[in-house]
């Protein structure tokens, strides 16, 4: 989704339109962090955020106060994240981890600055409402009343959900999220994809993809891989680059690094959807520099004995 390609509002909505564009420039990183923690994935968070910005842009004329555009966008983001979780049936899985006790909720102190990143990573273990309240209050600094408006609740209910969420986080074991390891066969395919990509063997890469493989270059292109100049874009890069396999917040993905000042610097991630013996979907996030910094952990993996392992 490219905002500039959409029709610009006019007339009475000009001030709202300008406020929207000015705010989006500064809100995208935080908005992505929120969506990523709500969905449990920096990649799904980016996809949801794109939908949020498109919806906000299309409905900018309904915004009564241009100054409140940031809160308005976060409210849309909350609703879209809840929709995502419902579609993924994640709510039932999350809520089944803890028994709800409506009658006894003890207050818990908020997380300090030093552990906010840990809270962001562990918050996926909470049910959606508690997850949202902990994120919005302890990470993004919204007040109880502001959160109530964002999640369509009351300040009292927000306080209860916040305390309950903090209590559950305090009960979690100190263990990092386990990676969703691919099988030996999928590991081999992913390793081959990266090897061919680094050799610029685009015919070889295409041979690993399905006939109707989809491509999504966030903020730039969405359609069939066959209809895009995707590989040409990498050939035209004026920097030295390489692709590796990485574990990003527990999810296996490809990651691109650039050579700068004699060192390799991680630049962006590429998410691959693999089924059977082919790559069915490629999502490239090179135009979204906020995705990798939002990840709690990024680890380069190496194939050892047919399996991807950390060194």
C-alpha positions in Angstrom: 0.0 0.0 0.0 1.5 3.3 -1.0 -0.4 6.3 0.5 0.7 8.7 -2.2 -1.0 6.7 -4.9 -4.5 7.1 -3.3 -6.8 10.0 -4.1 -6.2 13.0 -1.9 -9.2 14.4 0.2 -10.1 18.0 -0.5 -12.2 20.9 0.7 -13.1 20.7 4.4 -10.8 17.7 4.9 -7.5 19.4 3.9 -6.4 20.1 7.5 -7.2 16.5 8.5 -5.4 15.2 5.5 -2.2 17.2 6.3 -2.4 16.1 10.0 -2.7 12.5 8.9 0.4 12.7 6.6 2.5 14.5 9.2 1.6 12.1 12.0 2.1 8.9 9.9 5.7 9.9 9.4 6.4 9.7 13.1 3.9 7.1 14.2 4.7 4.2 11.9 7.5 2.7 14.1 5.4 2.7 17.3 2.3 1.6 15.4 4.3 -1.3 14.0 5.6 -2.3 17.4 2.1 -2.3 18.8 0.7 -4.4 15.9 3.7 -6.8 16.0 3.3 -7.4 19.8 -0.5 -7.9 19.4 -0.2 -10.3 16.5 3.0 -12.0 17.9 5.0 -11.4 14.7 7.0 -8.5 13.3 5.8 -9.6 9.9 2.1 -10.0 10.6 2.4 -6.7 12.5 3.6 -5.0 9.4 0.8 -6.5 7.3 -1.8 -5.4 9.8 -0.3 -1.9 10.0 -0.6 -1.5 6.2 -4.3 -2.3 6.4 -4.6 0.1 9.3 -3.0 3.0 7.4 -5.1 2.3 4.3 -8.3 2.3 6.4 -7.3 5.5 8.2 -6.5 7.2 5.0 -9.8 6.2 3.4 -11.8 7.4 6.4 -9.9 10.5 7.2 -13.0 12.6 6.6 -14.7 11.0 9.7 -12.0 12.4 12.0 -13.5 15.3 14.0 -10.2 16.5 15.6 -7.1 16.5 13.5 -5.0 16.8 16.7 -6.2 13.3 17.8 -5.1 11.5 14.7 -2.5 9.4 16.6 -4.9 8.0 19.1 -7.5 7.5 16.3 -5.0 5.4 14.3 -4.1 3.3 17.3 -7.8 2.7 17.9 -8.1 1.4 14.3 -5.0 -0.7 14.8 -6.4 -2.3 18.0 -9.6 -3.3 16.2 -7.6 -4.8 13.2 -5.3 -6.7 15.5 -8.3 -8.2 17.3 -9.8 -9.2 13.9 -6.4 -10.8 13.1 -6.3 -12.8 16.3 -9.9 -14.0 15.8 -9.1 -15.2 12.3 -6.1 -17.0 13.6 -8.0 -18.5 16.5 -5.3 -17.3 18.7 -7.6 -15.9 21.4 -8.8 -19.3 22.5 -5.3 -20.7 22.7 -4.0 -17.7 24.7 -6.9 -17.6 27.1 -6.7 -21.3 27.8 -3.2 -20.8 29.3 -4.5 -19.1 32.4 -7.7 -19.5 34.5 -9.6 -16.3 34.8 -10.4 -15.1 38.3 -12.9 -12.2 38.0 -13.3 -11.8 41.8 -9.6 -11.5 42.9 -7.2 -9.3 41.1 -4.2 -7.9 43.0 -2.4 -4.8 41.7 1.0 -5.4 40.2 3.6 -2.7 39.7 4.3 -1.6 36.1 7.3 -2.8 34.3 10.4 -0.6 34.5 12.2 0.8 31.5 14.8 -1.9 31.7 12.3 -4.7 31.1 9.9 -3.1 28.6 11.5 -5.1 25.7 11.0 -8.3 27.7 7.3 -7.3 28.3 6.9 -6.8 24.6 8.1 -10.3 23.8 6.2 -12.1 26.6 2.9 -10.2 26.2 1.8 -12.6 23.4 1.0 -15.1 26.2 -1.8 -12.9 27.3 -5.4 -12.8 26.1 -6.0 -9.9 23.6 -7.6 -7.4 26.0 -4.9 -7.8 28.7 -2.2 -7.8 26.0 -3.5 -4.5 24.6 -3.8 -2.9 28.1 -0.3 -3.9 29.1 1.2 -2.7 25.8 -0.6 0.6 25.7 0.1 1.5 29.3 3.5 0.0 30.2 5.1 0.3 26.8 3.5 3.2 25.1 2.5 5.3 28.1 -1.2 5.8 27.6 -3.4 6.5 30.6 -6.3 4.3 31.8 -8.8 6.7 30.4 -7.0 6.9 27.0 -6.8 3.2 26.8 -10.5 2.8 27.6 -11.3 5.0 24.6 -8.9 3.1 22.3 -10.3 -0.4 23.2 -13.9 0.6 23.7 -14.0 -0.1 27.4 -14.1 1.7 30.8 -11.1 3.0 32.8 -12.1 0.6 35.6 -12.1 -2.4 33.3 -8.8 -1.3 31.8 -7.2 -1.2 35.3 -8.5 -4.7 36.1 -7.2 -6.1 32.8 -3.9 -4.3 33.3 -3.4 -5.7 36.8 -4.4 -9.2 35.6 -2.1 -9.1 32.7 0.9 -7.9 34.8 0.2 -10.7 37.3 0.2 -13.3 34.6 3.4 -12.0 33.1 5.0 -12.3 36.5 4.1 -16.0 36.6 5.7 -16.8 33.3 8.9 -18.8 33.4 12.1 -17.0 32.3 12.4 -18.8 28.9 12.8 -17.5 25.4 10.1 -18.3 22.9 11.0 -21.5 21.0 11.6 -21.3 17.3 9.2 -22.9 14.9 11.8 -25.2 13.4 11.2 -26.3 9.8 11.7 -29.9 8.8 14.9 -31.2 7.2 13.3 -31.0 3.8 12.1 -27.4 4.2 15.4 -26.5 5.7 17.1 -27.8 2.6 14.8 -25.9 0.3 15.4 -22.7 2.3 19.1 -23.2 2.3 19.0 -23.7 -1.5 16.9 -20.6 -2.0 19.4 -18.4 -0.1 22.4 -20.0 -1.9 20.9 -19.3 -5.3 19.8 -15.8 -4.3 23.4 -15.0 -3.2 24.7 -16.2 -6.6 22.1 -14.1 -8.4 20.9 -17.2 -10.1 17.4 -15.9 -10.7 16.4 -18.8 -13.0 17.4 -21.2 -10.2 15.4 -19.2 -7.7 12.4 -19.2 -10.0 12.7 -23.0 -10.3 12.2 -23.2 -6.5 9.0 -21.2 -6.6 5.5 -22.4 -7.6 4.0 -21.3 -10.9 1.6 -18.9 -9.3 3.9 -17.7 -6.5 2.8 -14.4 -4.9 5.1 -11.5 -4.2 4.6 -8.7 -1.7 7.2 -6.0 -1.4 5.7 -4.0 1.5 4.8 -0.4 0.5 5.7 -1.1 -3.1 4.2 -4.1 -4.9 1.7 -6.9 -4.4 0.9 -9.5 -7.1 2.3 -12.4 -8.9 6.1 -13.0 -8.8 6.1 -13.6 -12.5 4.7 -10.1 -13.1 7.3 -8.2 -11.1 10.9 -6.9 -11.7 11.8 -8.3 -8.3 15.2 -9.9 -9.1 16.2 -7.0 -11.3 15.9 -4.7 -8.3 18.5 -6.7 -6.4 20.8 -6.7 -9.4 20.6 -2.9 -9.5 21.5 -2.4 -5.9 24.7 -0.3 -5.7 25.9 -1.9 -2.4 27.4 -5.2 -1.6 24.8 -7.5 0.0 24.2 -11.1 1.1 21.2 -13.1 2.3 21.3 -15.4 5.3 18.8 -17.5 7.2 17.7 -16.1 10.5 15.4 -16.7 13.5 13.4 -13.5 14.1 11.4 -13.6 17.3 11.2 -17.4 16.9 10.2 -17.4 13.3 12.5 -18.7 10.5 13.0 -16.2 7.7 15.6 -14.9 5.3 17.6 -11.8 6.2 19.6 -9.4 4.0 22.7 -7.7 5.2 24.7 -4.9 3.5 28.5 -4.4 3.6 29.3 -0.9 5.0 32.6 0.3 6.3 34.1 -3.2 6.3 31.2 -4.7 8.3 28.0 -6.5 7.6 24.9 -4.6 8.8 21.5 -6.3 8.9 19.2 -4.4 6.6 15.8 -6.1 6.2 13.9 -9.4 6.4 12.3 -11.6 3.8 9.5 -13.9 4.8 9.0 -17.1 2.7 5.9 -19.2 2.7 6.9 -22.8 1.8 4.6 -25.7 1.1 5.3 -29.1 -0.3 8.5 -28.6 -2.3 8.2 -25.0 -3.5 8.1 -21.4 -2.3 4.6 -20.1 -2.6 4.9 -16.6 -1.3 7.6 -14.0 -0.8 7.2 -11.0 1.4 10.1 -8.6 1.2 10.4 -5.8 3.8 13.3 -3.8 2.4 11.1 -0.6 2.3 10.2 -1.0 6.0 13.2 -0.2 8.1 11.2 -0.3 11.3 10.5 -4.1 11.1 13.9 -5.5 12.2 14.4 -3.0 15.1 11.0 -4.1 16.5 12.2 -7.7 16.8 13.2 -8.8 20.3 15.7 -11.3 19.0 17.5 -11.8 15.6 19.8 -14.8 15.3 21.6 -16.0 12.2 21.2 -19.7 11.6 23.5 -22.2 9.9 22.7 -25.6 8.3 24.3 -28.4 10.3 23.5 -32.0 9.6 20.4 -31.1 7.5 19.0 -28.8 10.3 19.2 -25.1 10.9 21.1 -24.4 14.1 22.4 -21.4 16.0 26.2 -21.2 16.3 
